[in-house]
Amino acid sequence: MNVLIAEDSKSYRLLLKAYLDQLGHEVTAVTDGQQALDVFQQQGNALDLILMDVEMPVVNGIEAVESIRTIQQTADIEWTPVIFLSASTDEADLEASIASGGDDYLVKPVSQRVLSAKMLAMERIIKMRQRLIQANSELKALASVDPLTGLYNRRHFERIAHEEIRKAYRHGRNLCLAILDLDHFKSINDGYGHDAGDKTLITVGSAVRAALRSGDLFARLGGEEFGLLITECDHSSIIPVLERYREIIASQSIPLENGDTIQVTTSVGACLLGDSQREDFSQLYKQADIALYRSKHNGRNRVTLSSAGSER
């Protein structure tokens, strides 16, 4: 483990470091709470454990830990266990130490055997915490990603779109929300089977994702429908951008096991933020959906743009 020791007594600091070195831990040792804070701010999540003396000059241990817990909450840094070290056996001191954010309290002098046992217990806790962090990270990814294509899903797309729409209005920027619907996709499933349909969706998703401009967001909304959020655009440039994505999809050749090749096209409906009225995600999506219907009605494999609530 990567351990930080904050202890103002030189002899006891060296003794603790020697104990931990023997146990195979990486040790950083400082002499007061302010130095401990400085190390924490530099290393953050790299620290696995802190051994903190209570009584120290400049900034004492309790003050340092209170500051560390505040930093963790505001900077979204993972919880780092803290074991307080003190010569005091007063229960009020123990209570104050734990209340400040400490996880354990040892009375000095601490024997090598007791310290070794505490380190073993902390290692178990840290490993469980790491597994929990990993599991939470995986669950978060699963909640945001479409399992078939690996693209972001509708839930993530809507969340980001809400945020980007607010930013666009706040900073006076334009934004485009587009819906892309693969043409005649049902005939692929009916004619070649659902495996071919899945391969088509995966191929389209990979091709568009590889060609995304910086800042653009592409997601699978469901079935053969995809969402595209373009954050840097204007009336003069948006059609060429949307046509580029349409052409990328139309250029894909999808080989099947029976030797056949599938060509797929897409119809696109898009909406720019209104110039004179504030629109939210649901309004933009509705206008893009209306524009998509126009693309389908007018022959498919084309882009239709709506702006300020009116189709163009």
N, C-alpha and C positions, 0 to 999 in steps of 0.2 A: 504493500500500500504506500501511497504518497502521503506522508504525515508531516504536519506543521506543529512544532513545539514553540510555545510562547512562555518563557520562564526567565525571570530577572536574576535568579541565583545562578551564577556561572557554574558552580560545582554541580548543582542539581540538574542544570540544563545539559551539561556534558554527560552526566550519569544516565539521564533519560535517553540521550542520543545513542550512547553506547549500548544500552539495553535493546533499543529498536534496531540498531545496526546489526546486532547479533541475530535478531529475528528476521533479518532480510528485508527490512523496510527502507524506502527512500525517505530521508529526513531533511527538513529545512528547520533551522532553529533561529529564533529571534528573542529579543530581550524585553519587549514591552508590547502592549496592546496595539499601539499605533503601527508598529512594524508588522504585527500580525495582520492588521487591516490592509496594509500596503501589499503584502504577499498575497492575501486573498483576492484583492482586486486585480492583481497581475495573473494569478493562476486559475482562479474561479473553479470551474468544474474539474480541473486536474487534481485538486486536493481530495483525498479520501477521508481524512480524519484530522481533527485539531485537538491537541492537548494544550489546555489554556490555564495558566496560573491565575488565581483570582486577584491577588494583591500584586500589582506591578506599577511602576512609575509611568508618567505621561498619560496613558489611557489604561485603566485597569481591565481585568479580564471580563467582568460583567458588561462594562460599557462596550468593549470590543465585540463581544458576541451579539449584543443588541444591534450594533451597527451592521454586523455580518448578516443577521437575519433580515434586516431592512433591505440590504443590498440584494439578497437572494430573491426577495419578493418583488422588488422593482425591476431587477435586471433579468428575471426569469432564469436564475441559476439554480441548479439542483441542490437539495438540502445536503449540507456537509455535517456529519456528526461531530459533536464537541464533547470532550470529557474535561471537566474542570478539575484542577488540582489545588488543594488548599490545606494549610496546617490546621484550619479551624474544624472543630467537631460540633460546632453550634448548628442545630437543626435549622435555625433561621437563615444561616449562610447557605446551607444546602438548598433550602427552598428558594431563596433569591437567585441562586445560580441556575437552577432548573427553569425558573420562571423567565429568566432572561433569554432562554433559548438553548440551554445546555441539555445534553442527553444523559450524562452520568456525572458522578461527583466522587472523587477519590481523595482520601485524607493522606497528606504527606507525613512521613516518607512512604512511598509506595514500593513494595518489594518487587523484585524481578518476577517472581512467580505470579503475583497478583496482576502485574502489568501485562505479562504474557497471556494470562487467561482473559483479561479484558480485551486485548488486541484480537484474540481469536474470536471472541464474541462479536466484536465490531466487524471483523472480516465477514462473518456470516451475514450480519445485517446489511453490509454494503453489497454483498453478492445478491442478496434477495432484492435490494433496492434497484440494482442494475438490471436484474431480470424483469422487474416490474416496469422500469423505464422503457426497456426494449419492447415489452408486451404492449404498453400504452402507445408507443411509437407505431408499432405494427397495426394496432387497432385504428389509430388515427389515419394511417395510410389507407387501410381497407375502407374506412368510412368516406374517403375522398376519391377513390380510384375505381374505375370500371374494371371488373375482373377479366373481361374478355380482351379488351383492346389495350389495357394499361393506361388509357387516357383518364383525365379527371372525369368524375361523374357529374350528374345534374346538380346534386347538392352543393358540391364545391364550386361549380360554375356559377350558380345563383349567388352564393355567398360572396365570391370575388366580384361579380358584376355589381352587386349592391354597393360594395366598397368603392369600386372604380367610378361608378356613376356619381357618388357623393364627391369624390376627388375632382372629377371633371367639372362639376358645377362650382366647386370651391375655387379652383384655379383657372376657370374660364377656358377649359380645353374641350375639344370635341371627342366623341366616342361613338363607335358603331357596334351594334349587336346584330349578329347574323345567325340564321338557322339554315343549315344545309341538310337536305333530305335526298338520299340516294334514289335515283329514278328506277322504277320497275323492279324494286328490290324483291318484292314478293315472287316475281317470276324466277328469280335466281333460286330462292328456297324451294319453289315448287318444281322447277326443272332440274336442278342439280342436287338438292338436298340441303339441310341446314348446316352441314359441315362446310359446304361451299359458301353459304351465306356468311358464316362466321369468318371464314378466310377472307372474304371480301371486306368485311368490317375491319378486320385486323390490318389488312393491306392499306386500306384508305386511311385509317388512323395513323399508321406508321409514316405514310408518305406525307401527310399534311403536317404531322408533328415535326418531321425532319426539316420541313421548309418554313416553319413558323418564323416570323419576324420577332425580333426582341420586343417583349412586352405584350405580344398577342397571346391569347388563351384559347385553346381548342379542347373541347370536351364532348363526350358521348352523352346525349340527353336521354337516349332510350331508343330501342329498336334500330332503325336505319337513320335516325335523326342525330345531327351533331350541332353543337353550339360554337360560335366563334365570337370572341370579344377583341375588338381592335381599339387600342387606347390612343394611338397617335395617328390621327387622320383628319381630313377635311372633305368638303364637298367635291373638290376637284380631283382628289387622289384616291378616294375610297373605291370607286368602281374598278380601276385597274388592279387594286389590291385584291378585291373579291374575285375578279376574273382570273387572277393568277392562281388562287386557291382552287377555283372551279376547274381550271385547265390541268392542274396537278392531279386532281382526282380522275379526270377524263383520260389522262395519259397512262393510267395504270393498266397493265395486262396481268391478269391473275390466272396462272396455270392450274389446272385441275388434274387429279390423278388419272382420269380417263383420257387425257391428252387435249381436252378442250381448253379454251382460254376465255375468260370472262372479261369484258370491257364494261365499265360502269360509268355513268354520268351522275351529276347532281344538280338539283335545282336549289337556288339560293334566294332567300328573302332576308333583307337587311333593313335596319333602321338607324338613322343618325339621331343624336340628341336634338331636341327641338331648340331652335335659336331663341324663341321668345317665351317659351313656357317650360316649366320644370316638369320633367317626366321621371317616373320611377321605373324599376325593373319590369314590373308587370305591364306597364304601358308600352315600353319599348318592345318587350317580347310579343305583345299582341300585334303591334304594327309590323314587326318582322314576320310574324306568322301570316298576316294578311298579304304581305309582299311575297312570301313563299307561295301562297295559293295562286297569286298572279303568275309567278314563274311556271308553275305546273299547268295552269290554264292556257298559257300562251305557248306551250310546246315543250316545256322542260329544258334541262341543260342550259339554263340561263340565269342571270342575276337581275333581281328587281329590288330597287332601293326606295325606301319610304323615309320621309324626313318631316319633323314637326307635326307628326300625326297624319300626313297625307302621302299617299303612294306616288312614286315618280316612275 
